[in-house]
Amino acid sequence: MRRVLPLLAAALIGRAAAAQLPQAEEAFHRGDYRAARAGYEAVLRQDSTNVRALYRLAILDSWDGKLQRSLERFVRLRRLEPIDADIMVAHARVLAWAGRNRESELLYDSVLARAPGRADALAGRARAVAWAGDLDRAERLWRDALAAQPDDPDILVGLAQTLFWKGQPELATSYVTRARQLAPEDRAASDLLSLLRAALRPELASAANYAHDSDKNAFLAHDASYTTSIGPDVRGTLTAGWRRATDPHPRTGLSYGAGGYVIAPLGRGTVLRAGLGVRRLEPDSGMSRTPLTAQVGIGVRPARFASVSIAYSRGPFDETALLIDSGYVVDGVDLSFDMAPRARLSISGGGGEAWLSEGNRRLGGVLAMMVGLWPGLEAGVFGRMMGYRDQPVPSRGYFAPDRFSVLEARTAYTWRHGRWGVRADGGVGGQQVGRGAPGQTEWHAGFTVTRGWGANNEMGLVGSVTNSAAARTGAATAQGFKYWTVGLRLRQGL
């Protein structure tokens, strides 16, 4: 009897779990994932080795962004079903989402060793290699997969996406168009095709800005650009801008000019940007000048979630009327990077050096990290340090501390509904303005409201206010300083 009771209990539990599983499956297939999750968890409470419930929960966890928990479930699944190809492919997919691309690739290889023509494994392996940053190898894998599965929409979309990342939007469009013909309802193909068409068609952009500070410096500026394709995979942009600056003395200065630049792919995820222009500086008294402006930069994407760039720029230092009168030109070299090593984590930073035509030199660096706490909500820290070689001289017309540093805790919230978007951000911290100077409280607040239409058309209203001395140009103490700005942005595809 003692032996019969455990067997009877196990049979009853297994029968109850088997009864709940179809209900959970039905909820999963009709898209009621909350009910499905509750059903699968109930099945696991009665039978912790139920493969189907574990598999579905691992998938749901991955869709919810809970990648570590999903991977833990896949580890348990692989112990129960070590050679199930469907489980191996799903496991490899989540490994790639978690940024573990090499492990993902190896697991796809294991599947393909048993089934060389399996389409989802071929696509997954190529995608993992692309996300790892080896776009040339990824393209070869996509093309091999396409040779084996010439009518697979997922492979066509994947090849198009990789070609787009390589800076070949025209070629990418041909493949994604074919994918749309094979699968008209495929959302990934539709979204990528819209993005590619937006990237290829001409575009007008405009930005108007007004700024004012507590030193009674102000400016009104308007910048516009026209971008179009000027060759296979090469984009060219013409720019024009105008600025009118005033100060309390009173003094007025005009700054306006035009130029252009091109962006061209160099292969292996590398992009070149180069341009030239001129800028006219016209103070209300004193000598007018027309300095040459220039820019050249190299951007590299070593992995899907990382980018690095180094750039040289030359242009006038024209933020205030006194600076326009001074006619300073700034040459600068900057290095910057952005990366997202895991979901909801972004890290960015950079540093550089600038040389002013009157002989001073500025060094600086910045680092920021933001972590997602809730859908739309993120928080993090921001730090910046900069300094000039020479001490402040009032006649120079700009604020030149031998050292400026700030450390700020910041938060941001983004809300989207349909074509509308709202972003609010703010932060508070401390700043030191000058070596040995006392610390001060630093803060900022900003907002952005956008309304989009079409694939790449958008209008936005932006504004910000801060007491950071980094926004200050006038020479003197930064105590009590405030700076605010408001702007209107417009982007219109033609």
N, C-alpha and C positions, 0 to 999 in steps of 0.2 A: 504493500500500500504506500509506503514511504517513497518508493521509486515511481509509482504511478502518478502521484500528486504533482511533482515537478513537471513531468511530461505533459500532464493534462493542462497545467497552468501555461506552459510554453505554447501549447497548441491553441489555447484560447487567446493569448496575446497575439500570436501570429495571425489568427483569424481576424481579430479586431484591427490590426495594422493593415491587413490586406483589404478590409472593408473601407478604411479611410483613404487609402492611396488613390482609388479611382476618383473620389471626390476632389482631392487635391489636384490631380491631373486635369480634371475638367475645368477647375478654376484657373489653372495655369494657361490652358489653351484659349480660354475666353478673355484672357488679359487681366483677370482679377488676382494680381500677384500677392496682395495682402492676405486674401483668403487662402491662396495656394501655399504661401509660406506657413501660415498657421496649421494647415493640414499636414504638410510635410514634417513640421516639427512635432506634431502629435504622433505621426507614424514613428519617428525616431525615438520618441520617449518610450514607445512600446517595443521597438526593435531597432537598436542602435546600429545594426549592420545592414539595414535596408538600403541597397545600392541606389535604387531609383530616387528615393527621398534625398539621400546625400547628394546625388548628382544635381537634382533640381535646386536644392538649397545653395550649392556651390555656384550655380549659374546665377541665381537671384542675388547672392552676395556680390558677385562681380558686377552685375548691372547696377547695384546700389553704390558702387565705389568702395565696398568693403573688401579690398583685394587680399589683404592678409588672411582674413577669416576664410575667404573663398579658397585660397591656396592650402590652408590647413585642412579643409574638407577634401580637397583633391588628393592630398597626401594619404588620408584615410581611405579614400576610394581606390587609389592605386594599390594599396595593400590588399584590398578585397578583390579587385579586378585588375591585375597588373598588366594585362595585354589587351584590354578593351580599347579599340582604336578611337571610338567616339569620345571616351573619357580622356584619352591621351591628347587628342586634338583640342578639346576644351581646356584642359590643364595648360597646354602650351600657349593657348590664346591668352589666358589670364596672366601667365608669366610675362608675356610681352607687354600687356597692359601695365604690369607692375614695374616695367623697366628692366626686367631680367631677360634681356634679349638673347644672350648666348645660351642660357638654359632652355629657353623656348625653342631656339633653332635646333638644339640637340634632340629635344623630344620630338619635334617634327621629323627629324632625320630617322628616328626610330620607327615612326609610323610609315614613312616612305620606304624604308627597307623592306617592309612586309607588303605594302601596297603602293608601288611606284607612281601610279597614275591618280592617286586620290587628290581631288581638286582642292578641298579645303586645307589639306596639309601642304600642298604646293604653294597655295596662296599665303597661308600663315607663315611658312618659312621665309618667303620673299619679303613679306611685310615686316617680320622681326629683324631681318637684315637691314631693311630700309630705315626702320626706327632706330637701329643702332648707329646709323649715319653713313654706312657704306653704300651709297646710292648707285655707284657703278655696278657693284656685284649684285645689288638688289635688282637692277634693271635686267641683268643677264638671267637671274633666276625667274623673274616675271616672264621673260621671253621664252625660256625653257618650258615654263608652266603653260604658256599660251600655245606652244607647239603641241603639248600633250593634250590640252583641253581648249581648243580654239574658239569654242562658243560659250565659255564660262564668263558670265558678267562680272563676278567678283575679281577674277584675274585681270580682266580688261580694265576695270576701275582701279585696281591696285597698280597696274603698270602706268596708267594715266597719272595717278597721284604722284608716283615716283618721278616721272618725267616732269611734272609741274614743279616739284621740289628741286629738280636739277635746272630749272629755268628754261624749260622747253614747252611752254603752254600751247603753242600751235600743234605740235605733234601729239601732246596729251589730249587735245580736243578730239582728234580723229579716233582715238581708242575709246574715249568715254562716250562719244556719239554712237559708236558701234554697240557699246554696252547698253545704251538706252534703247536701241532698236531691238536688242534681244530681250531686254527686261524693262518695258516701259514704266512699270510701277516701282522700280528699284530706287529707293530714296537716296542712297549714297551716290549713285550715278547722276541723278537729277541735281543734287546739291553741288557735286563737283563740276558738272557741266555749267551750271549757273556761275560758279566761281571763276571758271576758266574764261567764259565769255566776258565776264566783268573785267578780268585781268587783261584781256586782249583789246577791248574796245576803248576808244578815246574817252578821256575823263577831264572834266573841269573841276577845279577846287578853289575855294575862296575862304579867307579868314580875315575878320575885322576884330581888332582888339583896342580896348582903352584901358589905361593903367594910371594910377595916381598913388603918391605916397605922402607921408606926413611931413616930408621936407618940401612939399609943394612942387615936386617934379611931376610932370604928366606927359603922356604921349597918346596919340591916336595913330593906329597903323592899319594898313590894309595890304594883304598879300594874295596873289592869285597865281594859278598854274594851269597849264594845259599839257596833258600826258597822252601819248599815242605810241603805237608800234612803228619803228622806223626800219625794221629788218627782222629776219627770223630770230625770235626770242630776245630781241633787243628793244627796250623801251626808252623813249626820249621824253624829256619834260622841259618846257619853257616856263620860266618864272618871271614875275614882276612884282615889285613891292614899293610902298610909299609909307613914310613915317613923318609925323610932325610932333616935335617935342618942345615943351615949354618949361620954364622954371620961374621962381619968384623974383628975379632980379629987376625987371623982367627980361627974358631972353627967349628967342624962338629959333629953332633949327629944323631944316628939312633934310631928309635922307630918302633917296629913291634910286631905283636901278632895275636892271633886268639881267637875265642869264639863262643858262640851260645846263642840263646834265643828262647823261645816259646811264642806264643800268644794263649790264650784260653778264651772262653766265660764263664762268671759266672752266666749269666741270668740277666733279667731286664735291658738290655742294658749296662751291665758292662763287661769289658774285662780286663784280667790279662796279663801282660807282665813280664817275668822274664828270666834272663840270667846270665852266668858266662863266664870268660875268663882270659887270661893272656896277659901281654904286656912286652916286653923286651926293656929296655933302655940301649943303648950302646954309651956313649960319646967317643970322640977320645982320651981323657985322663980322668982319674978318675975311679970310681968304677961303674961297670954295675949292674943293678937291674932288677928284674922281679916281679913287683907288680901284685896282683890279681885285675881283673876288675869285676864289677858286676852292675846289673841293676834290678830293680823291680818297677812296676808301676801299677796303677789301673786307667782305663779310664771309664767314665760314660757318657751316652748320655741321659740326662733327657728329652729332646725333640728333634724333628727332626732337628731343627736349632740351637742346643746348645750341647756342649760337655765340660766336665771338666776332668782333669787328675791330679794325684799326683804321683810323681816318686822320687825314690832314685837312685843315680848313684855313682859309684866309678871308678876312672881312673887316669892315669898319666897326669900331666900338662906338655905337651911336645911340645908346639908350636915353641920354638926356641932351638938352640943348647945349650945355657946356661941353659935353663930350663931342658933339657934332662940330662945335667951334674948334675944339682941340685937334680934330682930324686924326685921331689915333687909329691905327690898323693893327689887328691882332692875328698872329699866326699861331696855330695850335695843333697839337697831336694828341689824340685820345684813343684809349683802348677801353672797350666795353664788352660785357658778357651778360647773357641771360640763360638760366637753366631752370628746369622743373624736374628734379631727380625723382620725385614721386608725386602721386596725386595730391592736390591741394597744397603743394609746397612750391614756391617760386623764389629764386635767388637771383639778384641782379647787382651789378656793380661796374666799376671802372675807375679810370684815373687818367691823368694827362698833364701836359705842360703847355703853357701859352706864353708867347713873347709879344710884348707891346712895342710899337714902333718908337716910343720915347725911351726905351731901354729897360723898363721893368719886366719882371718875369713872374708868372703865377704857376704854382703847383697845386694839384688837388686830387682828391679821390673820394669815392662814394660807394657805399655798400648798403643793400636793403634786402630784407627777407620777410615774406608774407606767408601766412599759414591759413588755409581755409578752416573755419570753425563750424560753419553752418552754410547751407545753400545760400549763396550771395554774400555771406559775411566772412571777412578775413581780417586778420590782425597780424602785426609784426613790428619790426624795428627798422629804423633808418639812421644811418650815420654818415656824416660828411666832414671832411677836413680840407682846408685850403689855406694858402698863405702867399703873400707877395714877398719878393726879395727885398724891396725897399720899403721904408717906413712911409706913412701917409704924408703927402705934401698938398695942402689945400688947393694950390693953384692948378694941380693936375686935373682936378674935377672928378675924381673917383675915389671910392673908399678902398684903402689898401692896407688891411691889417697884416702884420707879420705872421699871424696865425689866427685862423677862425675854425672852430669846431662845433659840431652840433650832434647830439644823440637824442632821437625822438622815438617814442612809442606811438604807433599809428594804427588806425583801423579804417576799413572801407566797407561800404555796403552797396551792392548792385542789384537793381530790380528791373526785370524785363517783363513786358506784357505785349504780345503781338509785335508791332513795329516800334513801340515806345520803349525807351530805356532811361533809367535814372541811376546816377552814381553819386554817392556822398562820401567824402573822406575827411579825416581830421587827425590831428596828432598833437602831442604835447611832450616837451622834453626840456633840455637845458642847452645853452650855448655859451661859448666863451669867445669874446671878441678881442683878440690881442693877447700875446704872451704875458702871463702874469695877471691878466685882468680878472675881476670877479665874475662868477657865473651869473647868468640871467635865465629866466624862464623863457622858453621858446614855444610857439604854437602855430598851427595853421589849420585852415578849414577850406574845403572846396566842394563844388558840385558840378555835375554835368547832366543835362537833359537832352536826349536825342530822339529824333523821329526819322525812321528809315522808310524807304520805299524802293522796290526793285531789288536787284542783286547787290549794287554798290552805291546806292543813292542815300544820302543822309544829311540832315540838318541838325546842328547841335548848339546849345547855349551853355557856356562854361563860365565859371567865376571862382575866385579864390581870394582869401585874405590871410595875411601872415605878419608876424613881427620879426621874422628871421632876418638877421643882418646879411645873409647871403643875397637878398634882393636889393640891398642898399648900394647906391653908387656915389652919393654925396659924401665928402670927407667930413668926419666928426664922429662923436660917440653914437652908438646904436641904441642907447637907452631911450625907450619911449617910441621907437620907430615902428611904423606900420605901412604895409604896402597892400594894395588891393587891385584886382584886375577883373574885367569882364570881357567876353568875346563871343562872336558868332561864327560858326563853321558851316560850310556848305560843300558837299561833294555830289557831283552829278555826272553819271555816265551818259555818253552820247550815242 
